[in-house]
C-alpha cells in the first residue's frame, strides 16, 4: 500500500507504513515468536497481537531536532543524527505537525538562541506543552508569545537547560482506565494512551488468576500499573519502586488524588526493592516493566530470592524479554501466556506482556547460623524435617527458602533427594548432626526425642523420618 507519510523513505521511523494493518499485526506477533524460538522458549504460547482500530494520530508526544545547516527543525533519519525536512507526521495529531511547521516558518525567533530540540506533549484536555532544550540560557519570550498566539491550545512553553539539568516546572495530565494521572513533562509516559489502556486491561486479566495479599510494581514510573491494580484489589498491600525521583513524586501525588491508600512508593533501583520491605511481607505477585535493556542480572537474582507465585512482565523489547524469560524459567517458573501489543502502529516496535506462574512448591525454613553457613558455602546438607514451618509436606523437586535466624539472610535450594529411614535411631547413626541444626556445644544433648518438636506420633508412624539432599545455589543465580 502507499504510505501516508511524505517522509516515509527519508525518515525511516514508520518502517511498516507500506503494509496493511492486519499484516503489520501479524509481523509483530512473528517478531515475538522469533525471539522466543531463538531463546528455546515455546513460541506457540504467543497470542494474536492486541491493537486498537486507530493506526494514525495516536502519539501524545513528538520531538524534533535543529539542523544548523538547514536552519530548521526536523526528525532524525533512522539510526543517525541527520535531520530530514519536516513534512508532517501521520502518527501524531495534526496540531503537532502544524506547530512544528509554523516554528520553521518563523525560525528567526529561535535560530540564534541555541535551542537544539523541541518536544511537544499533549494532555487529556487536548492542550499542548512545548518544551525547548538548550545548554545555554536563551530568551524565548518572543517565540513563546508568537506560538501561543497562533495556537491557543498551547497551555505553556517551557525551557530546559540540558547542561545544568535545570528544568522548567510543567505537568501533563491524563485519564487512564478511570484514574486521574499527573506526569512531570520529562518523566516517562506511554505515547499511545488508547492502546496502553488495552494493555492495562490485559494485566488486570492476568492478575485475576493470582491469589495475593502483597504485590509489587517494579520500574513503576508515575505509578499507573500499580495504582490501577491497587484500586481494584483494595484489600491487598502494594509497593512501587522507580529510580526517577520526579516520577515517584508524581506517583505519590496520583495515589493521593485518586484516594488510593493501599500502595506505598519508593525512589530507588528496582533491584533494591527486597531491602526496602519487611521480610514478612514478600509479594506473591510482582509486575516488572523494565527499559529496553531488560532486567539486570541483579534484578533477576532478586526475583529469584523473592520467588513470587506470579510474575507479569511488560516489555518494549522482544529480544531482552525472551532472554529474561529463559532465565526466569530456570528459577522454577512456567510461562502461561504471552500477548504482543501494538503500542506503536506503523513502526517496527512492539510491546509484549507475559504472565508466569511458579511451577514448584516452595517451603520456608529457619536455620541457625552453623548449618546455614554450610549451605551457603556450597556443601550439600541434610535437613531432618519432613514438613515445613506451615506443616506442608516436602516433596522431591520442591524448593526451600532457608532464612538465617540471626542475620535473616535467605538462600534457596531445590530438594534433590529424600532419604527415608525406618526410625530415629537409624537416622542418628547415619547423619552428621553438625549439619542438622546442632552446634558442637549442644551436640551431646541431641536425642531422637528432639524430632517430637516437628512431628506428631502419628506423623512419625506414617512418614518415618527423612533427610533432604539439596543442590547448590549455582543452579539459580545469573552469573
Secondary structure, 3 states (H helix, E strand, C coil): CCCCCCCHHHHCCCCCCCCCHHHHHHHHHHHHHHHHHHCCCCHHHEEEEECCCCCCCCECEEEEEEECCCCEEEEECCCCCCEECCCCCCCECHHHHHHHHHHHHCHHHCCCCCCCEEEEEECCCCCEEEEEEECCCCCCHHHHHHHHHHCCCEEEEEEEECCCCECCCCEEEEEECCEEEEEECCCCCCCCHHHHHHHHHHHHHHHCCCCCCEEEEECCCCCHHHHHHHHHCCCCEEEEEECCHHHHHHHHHHHHHCCCCCEEEEECCHHHHHHHCCHHHCCCEEEECCCCCCCCHHHHHHHHHHCCCEEEEEECCHHHHHHHHHHHHHCCEEEEEEEEECCCCCCCCCEEEEEEEECCCEEEEEECHHHHHHHHCCCCCEECCCECCCCCECCCCCEEEEEECCCCCEEEEEEEEEEEECCHHHHHHHCCHHHCCCCCCCHHHCCHHHHHHCCCHHHHHHHCEEEEEECCHHHCCCC
